[in-house]
Amino acid sequence: MALTPEHFFRDIGRAMRGLDCRVESDCVVAEQGDRKLSIDLRPLPPRRLSGLLSMPRCEVSIFFHGYDEPERDAFLEQFDQAFRRGGG
């Protein structure tokens, strides 16, 4: 994703709405009964677009345990909406 860890953790609450979650270092974890959702964040070097312009980057990995396919799809849509940015 093209963002800094600070931006990720600032906006993650919108993506996790409805889930009780906690931040553990560079990971967000939500557990409900036998279901667990974890999102791992790994900062990457910025992408250099030109001599003066660069874009921050993070690798984001989402792991589902005990979720069925429709639940995973619904969360991924919610996650995408929470981090969608307009551009010009």
N, C-alpha and C positions, 0 to 999 in steps of 0.2 A: 504494500500500500504506500502511496505517496503522502506520508505524514511523519511527524516526529512522535516519539513515545509520549511526550507531554500532551499532544493533540489527541492521541489515541485514548489515553486515560481520562482526558477531559470529556470526551464524547461517548465513552463506552456505556455509560448509564442509560443513554437512549436506546442502544442496541440490546441491552439486557433488561429492558422494562418488563415487569412482571416476574422476574427471577430474583431470588435472594442470592447475591453474589459477593465474593470477597476478592481482593487483589492480593496476590502472593508474588512479590518481586515483579517479574515481567510476565505474569500469568494472571488471568481472571478465571475464577472457578465458581460455578453454580451447581448446587446439588439439591435434588428434590427426590426423596425416597431412594429408589434404586437407579435413578437417572443422574447423570453427571455430564456437564458441559464444561470444557476448558478451552481457553483461548490463550495461546502462547504468542508472545511478541518478541521478535529479535531485531534490534536495530541493525541496519545495513549502512554501508558508506553511501553518501549522497550520490545521486546520478548527476553527472556533469553534463549539462545541455549545451553550454558554450563556455567561453573563457570566464565570463562573469556570472553565469546563471547555473544554479544547481537545484536539484529537487531532493528533499529528504525522502528516505525510504525505510520501511520496516517490513520484515517478513511476518505474516500473521498466519498461524495454523490453528484451525478449529477442530476439536475432537468431541465427538458425541458418544456417549455410552448409555444405552437403554432407550434411545429415541428411535421412533419409527421414521420412515422416509418422509411422510407428510409433515411431521414435526420438525425434522431437519430442514426441509424446504422452507417452512414458515419462518424458522429462526434466521436462515440465511437471507431471506427477503427483508426481514426486519433489520438485520445487521447492515445489509447493503443500503437500505433507506437511511439509516442513522449516520452513515459515513459518506453519503452521496454529496458531491460538491458541484456547484454550477461552474460553468466556464464560459469563456468568450472566444 
